[in-house]
Amino acid sequence: MKLTINGEQHEVTAATLAALLADLDYEGGWLATALNGEVVPARERDGCALADGDRIEILAPMKGG
């Protein structure tokens, strides 16, 4: 399915937000995620189903300044 992830189009096979994060190598408890503009708490990512055309935002802290 096609998703927009952080403003870029991606073709993915993941069915849930948690699976998508794993596929994209995002790890750790400091991630913030949103699906179609709605915040998805970490505890809900396993049950958060994705659909073709969804917009995903993933925010992670970065080192440096």
C-alpha positions, 0 to 999 in steps of 0.5 A: 500500500502507499503511505505518506511518511513524513511528507514522502511517498512510500510503498509498504507492506506493514499492516500496523503502525508498530510493524511500520516502525519496525520495518523503517528501523525506528526504535525506542520509547522517545518516538512520537507518532501521528496517523492522519493528524491524530496522535497515536500513543505508543501503547496503541501502535500494535492495534493501529491498522494502516490503510492505503493513502494514510499520512504518517508522521514520525518524530524522533530526537536527534543528537547535535544542535 
